[in-house]
Each structure stands twice: as C-alpha cells, then as structure tokens.
Amino acid sequence: MELAELKPLLAALVLPPAGPLLLAAFGLLALRRPAGRALALASGALLWLLSCNAVAVALSHTLLPQFAPLAARALAASPVQAIVVLGGGIEADAPEYGEAQPSAATAARVRYGVWLARQSQRPLAFAGGVGWSQAGTAAPAEGAVVRRALEQDGGPGGGVALRWVDERSRDTAGNAAQMKALLQRDGVERIALVTHAWHMPRALRDFERAGFQVTPAPMGYITPQERPLLEWLPSAQGLRSSRLVLREWLGAWATRW
C-alpha cells in the first residue's frame, strides 16, 4: 500500500459527518463530566450547521478563493490553446448500463467542457485515471470511461472528440503532471481548466506549478438552492457541499505546511 492511499481514509475520519460524530462519541464516553456533555452537544450542533446549505455557501465564500465564470466570447478571443477537463470520479458499477459510467460530477464537467470547446473551437483534453480511493480495485480509469461515453450514441460529446486523454493520474497533482507530458508534445502551454468552483483553487495551483498558463473555467458553484428557511435546515446536499469545501480548505492548509 502506498502512503497516499491513506488520504481518503484520513479525510473521511476528519471531515463531516464522521468527524463531528467521533467528537460526539468522545463526549458521550465522558457524559458524566460537564466537558463531556458540552462536547457531545457542540458536536451535534456542529453537524447540524454543516448540514445546512446556507452554511456551505458561507464556508465556500469565506475559506476558498472565488473565481468568476468564464465568458465563452472571452475564451474564443483569448490565446488559450486547449480546454482541459478534470475528472470527478466514476460509477464503477452501473448495472443499468452493464459497465462503468462517469459520475454526476464528471458528467457535468465534461458537458461544460464540450460546450466551451464548441463555442471557442478549441481542442478538448480530459485528465483522470484511478483515484486513490479506488486504488487496488478493478475500477477502470476515468479517462477510458469518459472517452467511451463521448463516443457512444447519445453521449454528451455531440461530435466533439477528446484529443488528449490522461488515464494514469491518481489525484489533481498527477492530473497536472500527466497533462503536461501529453500537451507539451503539441506545444500547448495555455489552457482553460474546467473543474468545479470549489476545486478550482487547488487545481489552478497544481497546473500552474506544472508549467501551464491557466485560464480558470469554473462550474458547479455552491449557491443557495431553496427558500431561505429551508437553507438553514439540514440536508444531504448541504452536508455534501460543506464537506467538499472543508476538504479543499484542509488540503490547501496541509500543502502549505
């Protein structure tokens, strides 16, 4: 086992919901003490707040750098040479298809990348291998899954093909390194980078470190979705969004240290 394979496990233990639940468990073990009761109550309140989409939105704007959407006209007039879409996972077992499929996050990124490619007439690249959370499994590489989905009838490509595909990387830094190796053969140094807005700060840093000149093309922003009152009630979407923001923030903090 490689040391990097522990990253998904450690993240799962620290981030919600496991992190607050573990704190609550420690509090319950010391329930007879005032500090134990306080810890249990505080952990429950923390989990409630982190499950609210309003809190996720606030965390996103507070903890992460913000990037404006990329105008298609500006991209068409820019010196960008290629559009690079980052993978966001796959459904390794999709019984209805009988084969692996892009996850919802990956499909959304690819759809936006394809739209930008059509609008700007720039070639399209995709970066995604087998992530650390699926290491040691029979899961196929994201790049292979996305390439097949774009080639199938009714796929999201609509005639837009992938010129470059990375099927070897395991994380964002690996995406950048593999894309550099592929694109530099064709003299591509200026790219538009497509990923979720909450993932863009880390992705931008890694691709610039790899030597690219990057124009951010964020999508999938964390925004209010319902009426104000409902935004302050716990939901699966709110918890997921808070977890994504905190994971990116902790990742940036860990990288600095």
Contacts in CASP RR format, 6 or more apart in sequence:
PFRMAT RR
TARGET T0000
AUTHOR 0000-0000-0000
METHOD contacts of the structure
MODEL  1
MELAELKPLLAALVLPPAGPLLLAAFGLLALRRPAGRALALASGALLWLL
SCNAVAVALSHTLLPQFAPLAARALAASPVQAIVVLGGGIEADAPEYGEA
QPSAATAARVRYGVWLARQSQRPLAFAGGVGWSQAGTAAPAEGAVVRRAL
EQDGGPGGGVALRWVDERSRDTAGNAAQMKALLQRDGVERIALVTHAWHM
PRALRDFERAGFQVTPAPMGYITPQERPLLEWLPSAQGLRSSRLVLREWL
GAWATRW
2 135 0 8 1.000
4 132 0 8 1.000
4 170 0 8 1.000
4 171 0 8 1.000
5 132 0 8 1.000
5 135 0 8 1.000
7 132 0 8 1.000
7 171 0 8 1.000
8 132 0 8 1.000
8 133 0 8 1.000
11 247 0 8 1.000
11 250 0 8 1.000
12 18 0 8 1.000
13 19 0 8 1.000
13 22 0 8 1.000
14 250 0 8 1.000
15 243 0 8 1.000
15 246 0 8 1.000
15 247 0 8 1.000
15 250 0 8 1.000
16 46 0 8 1.000
16 47 0 8 1.000
16 50 0 8 1.000
16 51 0 8 1.000
16 239 0 8 1.000
16 242 0 8 1.000
16 243 0 8 1.000
16 246 0 8 1.000
17 47 0 8 1.000
17 50 0 8 1.000
17 51 0 8 1.000
17 239 0 8 1.000
17 243 0 8 1.000
20 43 0 8 1.000
20 44 0 8 1.000
20 46 0 8 1.000
20 47 0 8 1.000
20 50 0 8 1.000
21 43 0 8 1.000
21 47 0 8 1.000
23 39 0 8 1.000
23 42 0 8 1.000
23 43 0 8 1.000
23 46 0 8 1.000
24 39 0 8 1.000
24 40 0 8 1.000
24 43 0 8 1.000
24 44 0 8 1.000
24 47 0 8 1.000
26 36 0 8 1.000
26 39 0 8 1.000
27 35 0 8 1.000
27 36 0 8 1.000
27 37 0 8 1.000
27 39 0 8 1.000
27 40 0 8 1.000
27 43 0 8 1.000
28 36 0 8 1.000
28 40 0 8 1.000
29 36 0 8 1.000
30 36 0 8 1.000
30 39 0 8 1.000
31 37 0 8 1.000
31 40 0 8 1.000
48 234 0 8 1.000
49 55 0 8 1.000
50 56 0 8 1.000
50 238 0 8 1.000
50 239 0 8 1.000
50 242 0 8 1.000
50 243 0 8 1.000
50 246 0 8 1.000
51 234 0 8 1.000
51 235 0 8 1.000
51 236 0 8 1.000
51 238 0 8 1.000
51 239 0 8 1.000
51 242 0 8 1.000
52 231 0 8 1.000
52 232 0 8 1.000
52 233 0 8 1.000
52 234 0 8 1.000
52 235 0 8 1.000
52 238 0 8 1.000
52 242 0 8 1.000
53 222 0 8 1.000
53 224 0 8 1.000
53 225 0 8 1.000
53 226 0 8 1.000
53 231 0 8 1.000
53 235 0 8 1.000
53 237 0 8 1.000
53 238 0 8 1.000
53 241 0 8 1.000
54 224 0 8 1.000
54 228 0 8 1.000
54 231 0 8 1.000
54 232 0 8 1.000
55 238 0 8 1.000
55 242 0 8 1.000
56 222 0 8 1.000
56 238 0 8 1.000
56 241 0 8 1.000
56 242 0 8 1.000
56 245 0 8 1.000
57 222 0 8 1.000
57 223 0 8 1.000
57 224 0 8 1.000
57 231 0 8 1.000
57 241 0 8 1.000
59 242 0 8 1.000
59 245 0 8 1.000
59 246 0 8 1.000
59 249 0 8 1.000
60 197 0 8 1.000
60 198 0 8 1.000
60 221 0 8 1.000
60 222 0 8 1.000
60 241 0 8 1.000
60 245 0 8 1.000
63 245 0 8 1.000
63 246 0 8 1.000
63 248 0 8 1.000
63 249 0 8 1.000
64 198 0 8 1.000
64 201 0 8 1.000
64 245 0 8 1.000
64 248 0 8 1.000
64 249 0 8 1.000
65 200 0 8 1.000
65 201 0 8 1.000
66 197 0 8 1.000
67 197 0 8 1.000
67 200 0 8 1.000
67 204 0 8 1.000
67 216 0 8 1.000
67 218 0 8 1.000
69 218 0 8 1.000
69 219 0 8 1.000
70 116 0 8 1.000
70 192 0 8 1.000
70 215 0 8 1.000
70 216 0 8 1.000
70 217 0 8 1.000
70 218 0 8 1.000
72 115 0 8 1.000
72 116 0 8 1.000
72 119 0 8 1.000
72 120 0 8 1.000
73 119 0 8 1.000
75 116 0 8 1.000
75 119 0 8 1.000
75 120 0 8 1.000
75 122 0 8 1.000
75 192 0 8 1.000
75 215 0 8 1.000
75 217 0 8 1.000
76 119 0 8 1.000
76 120 0 8 1.000
76 121 0 8 1.000
78 190 0 8 1.000
78 192 0 8 1.000
78 215 0 8 1.000
79 190 0 8 1.000
80 120 0 8 1.000
80 122 0 8 1.000
80 190 0 8 1.000
80 191 0 8 1.000
80 192 0 8 1.000
80 215 0 8 1.000
81 122 0 8 1.000
81 123 0 8 1.000
81 187 0 8 1.000
81 188 0 8 1.000
81 189 0 8 1.000
81 190 0 8 1.000
81 191 0 8 1.000
82 122 0 8 1.000
82 123 0 8 1.000
82 124 0 8 1.000
82 125 0 8 1.000
82 163 0 8 1.000
82 164 0 8 1.000
82 183 0 8 1.000
82 188 0 8 1.000
82 190 0 8 1.000
82 191 0 8 1.000
82 192 0 8 1.000
83 113 0 8 1.000
83 116 0 8 1.000
83 117 0 8 1.000
83 120 0 8 1.000
83 122 0 8 1.000
83 123 0 8 1.000
83 124 0 8 1.000
83 125 0 8 1.000
83 191 0 8 1.000
83 192 0 8 1.000
83 194 0 8 1.000
83 217 0 8 1.000
84 125 0 8 1.000
84 126 0 8 1.000
84 127 0 8 1.000
84 179 0 8 1.000
84 183 0 8 1.000
84 191 0 8 1.000
84 192 0 8 1.000
84 193 0 8 1.000
84 194 0 8 1.000
84 207 0 8 1.000
85 109 0 8 1.000
85 110 0 8 1.000
85 112 0 8 1.000
85 113 0 8 1.000
85 124 0 8 1.000
85 125 0 8 1.000
85 126 0 8 1.000
85 127 0 8 1.000
85 194 0 8 1.000
85 195 0 8 1.000
86 109 0 8 1.000
86 127 0 8 1.000
86 128 0 8 1.000
86 172 0 8 1.000
86 175 0 8 1.000
86 193 0 8 1.000
86 194 0 8 1.000
86 195 0 8 1.000
86 199 0 8 1.000
86 203 0 8 1.000
87 105 0 8 1.000
87 106 0 8 1.000
87 109 0 8 1.000
87 126 0 8 1.000
87 127 0 8 1.000
87 128 0 8 1.000
87 142 0 8 1.000
87 143 0 8 1.000
87 146 0 8 1.000
87 175 0 8 1.000
87 195 0 8 1.000
88 103 0 8 1.000
88 105 0 8 1.000
88 106 0 8 1.000
88 109 0 8 1.000
88 128 0 8 1.000
88 142 0 8 1.000
88 195 0 8 1.000
89 102 0 8 1.000
89 103 0 8 1.000
89 105 0 8 1.000
89 106 0 8 1.000
89 131 0 8 1.000
89 142 0 8 1.000
90 100 0 8 1.000
90 101 0 8 1.000
90 102 0 8 1.000
90 103 0 8 1.000
90 106 0 8 1.000
90 139 0 8 1.000
90 140 0 8 1.000
90 142 0 8 1.000
90 145 0 8 1.000
91 100 0 8 1.000
91 101 0 8 1.000
91 102 0 8 1.000
91 103 0 8 1.000
92 100 0 8 1.000
92 134 0 8 1.000
92 137 0 8 1.000
92 138 0 8 1.000
92 139 0 8 1.000
92 140 0 8 1.000
93 100 0 8 1.000
94 100 0 8 1.000
94 101 0 8 1.000
99 148 0 8 1.000
100 139 0 8 1.000
100 140 0 8 1.000
100 145 0 8 1.000
101 145 0 8 1.000
101 149 0 8 1.000
102 110 0 8 1.000
102 142 0 8 1.000
102 145 0 8 1.000
102 146 0 8 1.000
102 149 0 8 1.000
105 196 0 8 1.000
106 142 0 8 1.000
106 146 0 8 1.000
107 149 0 8 1.000
107 156 0 8 1.000
108 196 0 8 1.000
108 219 0 8 1.000
108 220 0 8 1.000
109 194 0 8 1.000
109 195 0 8 1.000
109 196 0 8 1.000
109 219 0 8 1.000
110 126 0 8 1.000
110 146 0 8 1.000
110 149 0 8 1.000
110 150 0 8 1.000
110 156 0 8 1.000
110 157 0 8 1.000
111 156 0 8 1.000
112 194 0 8 1.000
112 217 0 8 1.000
112 219 0 8 1.000
113 124 0 8 1.000
113 194 0 8 1.000
113 217 0 8 1.000
114 124 0 8 1.000
114 150 0 8 1.000
114 156 0 8 1.000
114 157 0 8 1.000
114 158 0 8 1.000
114 160 0 8 1.000
116 122 0 8 1.000
116 192 0 8 1.000
116 194 0 8 1.000
116 217 0 8 1.000
117 123 0 8 1.000
117 124 0 8 1.000
117 160 0 8 1.000
118 160 0 8 1.000
120 192 0 8 1.000
122 192 0 8 1.000
123 163 0 8 1.000
123 164 0 8 1.000
124 160 0 8 1.000
124 161 0 8 1.000
124 162 0 8 1.000
124 163 0 8 1.000
125 162 0 8 1.000
125 163 0 8 1.000
125 164 0 8 1.000
125 165 0 8 1.000
125 166 0 8 1.000
125 179 0 8 1.000
125 182 0 8 1.000
125 183 0 8 1.000
125 191 0 8 1.000
126 142 0 8 1.000
126 143 0 8 1.000
126 146 0 8 1.000
126 147 0 8 1.000
126 162 0 8 1.000
126 164 0 8 1.000
126 165 0 8 1.000
126 166 0 8 1.000
127 143 0 8 1.000
127 166 0 8 1.000
127 169 0 8 1.000
127 174 0 8 1.000
127 175 0 8 1.000
127 176 0 8 1.000
127 178 0 8 1.000
127 179 0 8 1.000
128 141 0 8 1.000
128 142 0 8 1.000
128 143 0 8 1.000
128 146 0 8 1.000
128 166 0 8 1.000
128 167 0 8 1.000
128 169 0 8 1.000
128 175 0 8 1.000
128 178 0 8 1.000
129 141 0 8 1.000
129 142 0 8 1.000
129 143 0 8 1.000
129 166 0 8 1.000
129 167 0 8 1.000
129 168 0 8 1.000
129 169 0 8 1.000
129 170 0 8 1.000
130 137 0 8 1.000
130 139 0 8 1.000
130 140 0 8 1.000
130 141 0 8 1.000
130 142 0 8 1.000
130 170 0 8 1.000
131 142 0 8 1.000
131 170 0 8 1.000
131 171 0 8 1.000
132 170 0 8 1.000
132 171 0 8 1.000
135 170 0 8 1.000
141 167 0 8 1.000
141 168 0 8 1.000
142 167 0 8 1.000
143 165 0 8 1.000
143 166 0 8 1.000
143 167 0 8 1.000
144 165 0 8 1.000
144 167 0 8 1.000
146 162 0 8 1.000
146 165 0 8 1.000
147 162 0 8 1.000
147 165 0 8 1.000
149 155 0 8 1.000
149 156 0 8 1.000
150 156 0 8 1.000
150 157 0 8 1.000
150 158 0 8 1.000
150 160 0 8 1.000
150 161 0 8 1.000
150 162 0 8 1.000
151 161 0 8 1.000
164 179 0 8 1.000
164 182 0 8 1.000
164 183 0 8 1.000
166 175 0 8 1.000
166 178 0 8 1.000
166 179 0 8 1.000
166 182 0 8 1.000
168 178 0 8 1.000
169 175 0 8 1.000
169 177 0 8 1.000
169 178 0 8 1.000
172 199 0 8 1.000
172 202 0 8 1.000
172 203 0 8 1.000
172 206 0 8 1.000
173 206 0 8 1.000
173 209 0 8 1.000
174 206 0 8 1.000
175 203 0 8 1.000
175 206 0 8 1.000
175 207 0 8 1.000
176 203 0 8 1.000
176 206 0 8 1.000
176 207 0 8 1.000
176 209 0 8 1.000
176 210 0 8 1.000
176 212 0 8 1.000
177 210 0 8 1.000
179 191 0 8 1.000
179 207 0 8 1.000
179 210 0 8 1.000
179 212 0 8 1.000
180 210 0 8 1.000
180 211 0 8 1.000
180 212 0 8 1.000
183 189 0 8 1.000
183 191 0 8 1.000
189 211 0 8 1.000
189 212 0 8 1.000
189 213 0 8 1.000
190 212 0 8 1.000
190 213 0 8 1.000
190 215 0 8 1.000
191 207 0 8 1.000
191 212 0 8 1.000
191 213 0 8 1.000
191 214 0 8 1.000
191 215 0 8 1.000
192 214 0 8 1.000
192 215 0 8 1.000
192 216 0 8 1.000
192 217 0 8 1.000
193 200 0 8 1.000
193 203 0 8 1.000
193 204 0 8 1.000
193 207 0 8 1.000
193 212 0 8 1.000
193 214 0 8 1.000
193 215 0 8 1.000
193 216 0 8 1.000
193 217 0 8 1.000
194 217 0 8 1.000
194 218 0 8 1.000
194 219 0 8 1.000
195 203 0 8 1.000
195 218 0 8 1.000
195 219 0 8 1.000
196 218 0 8 1.000
196 219 0 8 1.000
196 220 0 8 1.000
196 244 0 8 1.000
197 218 0 8 1.000
197 219 0 8 1.000
197 220 0 8 1.000
197 221 0 8 1.000
197 222 0 8 1.000
198 222 0 8 1.000
198 241 0 8 1.000
198 244 0 8 1.000
198 245 0 8 1.000
198 248 0 8 1.000
199 244 0 8 1.000
199 248 0 8 1.000
200 216 0 8 1.000
200 218 0 8 1.000
201 248 0 8 1.000
201 252 0 8 1.000
202 248 0 8 1.000
202 251 0 8 1.000
202 252 0 8 1.000
202 255 0 8 1.000
204 214 0 8 1.000
204 216 0 8 1.000
205 252 0 8 1.000
205 255 0 8 1.000
207 214 0 8 1.000
208 214 0 8 1.000
222 241 0 8 1.000
222 244 0 8 1.000
222 245 0 8 1.000
224 231 0 8 1.000
225 231 0 8 1.000
225 237 0 8 1.000
END
